């Protein structure tokens, strides 16, 4: 029948309950570009990035399934007319031959050489527990010894107050590979294999201390039986018995007792070093453990054969990487069975390409490992195949991220252009357009991560002169603004950070699908480098620019650094931080590379920034003008909790926003909110359920 009395908006007169049960369905898609600084000062940070990637992945796995695609480029852009990377995706796992002598272990500490040639490194209190007799001072000329505030032991400086100590002398660990090959490992951290050996029961328990104790000398004494050594290292009990019974143990092991015969008839041909360990009781036990228990090891480096420069170096853990090759499909050599065209994704096969790691590449190398066409990590033989599959992906990233320290060998030297490198890698209309178009997936979030210990120096080709590379933070950008935040200067050579914010956001139709994170240098108060109290970080930053940009000190101001940690020293990366701030706290993040814990905490924070976006929930219809939405979380034990919405000023449990991944509404009415997505500030667990209720405002709270 016809009612002559209008009932008004029916949505205001009832409550609609909608329940969303989160299940492991289609994995969320995430494309990640890593821009890694390839300067010599980044050796430890690259190692930390590679070893911490497992933490990054584990954080994602806790909350959501993910279809991740990775690519890596370096900050080395250079000018177009010279050999260059310029944003190209790279797969160039560094090895011993590509690691700079600058990567030997050092501690940046005040030190001076005495007239008799000795120095004070062995007396430094910071080194008293680290084999002090083997530390030597590498000092700068007197005028370069400090470039900012000066520690008291070196006298007074003109600046009032001690805000930023910048000492450019350093203590380097000098090792001797002939007489003490294990000293590096004892000093900088023994391989976990030593602890594993003790746990295995192979060694005398009395020689094994509590778990986690440093050093390997406790593993066994020098009378360790030849047979046990040989069997542990060479894994053949029958041959080892023959070797150890022979009058010439080493000869039977390597040359069958007759050096003139080469390796013919030898029990273990081409295993000279392992045979030495098995047959020579005088060989140090800690050297045996550190050198030969299957883990990456510190080694003694003699740059240019100069014994006076001998130092300790940890080679990159890239010995098990998929092989480098020329031509296309560097990462997909092997069985191509996984790189097939899928009907639902015609570009799937296209993504099996040079320099990109994704599920298809992982599958290809996993299958190659299963089929015996690629050796991989020997430790995988004892692992569950599913765990091996994850390990293959982790290894491939480690190989990609360890880009080495070849920047200084490039024609452009040490100009850092992380922002420009990211843009050149991803610009669909730029010089790497084909690469960018193949990498972008329309329905995937894009995460850009830059890892650098120096300031960004992104500019037009050739606009910055070589003498200014070390002080780019002092140069103005096109708008006349400097990294310290001051503006009004004459326009300079650098591209404004805000321009990169707009460029990166333009890579997606919905800017909310682009996330930016940077791990760069920043000051740390209340430390030996900056003894001022916490809360005065701006004072330290101001002093940093005073020292870095001092015109009359151009020779030594580039040596000024903002922070110092076990990972090394770093410049203030304000231009990177300005880009992160331009994305806002929900889509941008900055972490300090000066962290004694390494990069794992930073990677975990980046994952937690992205996960809420990947676990967002689409709303089924618009929110009417006269409605509110209530959200409940039901955990795995059935506890039902009302969630509190975020406001413009406070972050609570969830926020309602508009994202293109959730599409558009067809039933929009005048006054309706177009927000279509719920994003939880704290990621949901897999067994959580979500219930959301559309309620008329008049009924809300009743």
Protein Blocks (a to p, Z undefined) as FASTA:
>chain_A
ZZfbdgbjfklmcccdddddddddddddddddddddfbfklmmmmmmmmmmmmmmmmmmm
mmoccddddddddfblopfkbccfkopacddddcfklpcfklpccddddddddfkopafk
lmpmklmmnopllpccddddfklmpccdcdfklopafbecjfbgcdfbdcdddddfklmm
mlmmmmnopafklmmmmmnomacfklpccehiacjklmpcfklcfklmmmmmnopaklmm
mmmmpmblmlmmmnnopaknomgoiabghilmmmmmmmmmkbcfklmmmmmnopacdddd
dehhiaklgccddddffklgccddedehkllgcjfklmccdfklmklmmmmcghiacfkl
mmmmmmmmmnopagbjmklmmpcfklmmmmmmmmmmmmmmmnojalmmpmnljadcfklm
mmmmmmmkbmklmmmmmmpcfkbccddddddfbdcfbdcehkacfklmmmmmmpccfkop
afkopahiacdfbdcfklmmmmmmmmpmblklpccddddddddehifklmccehilmmmm
mmmmmmmmmmklmmmmmmpcfbdcfkbccdddfklmmmmmmnojklgccddfbdfkbjml
mmmmmmmmmmmmmmpccdfbdcdfkbccddddddfkopacddddddfkbccfbccdddfk
lopafkbcehiafbfbdcdfbdcdfkbccddddddfklgoZZ
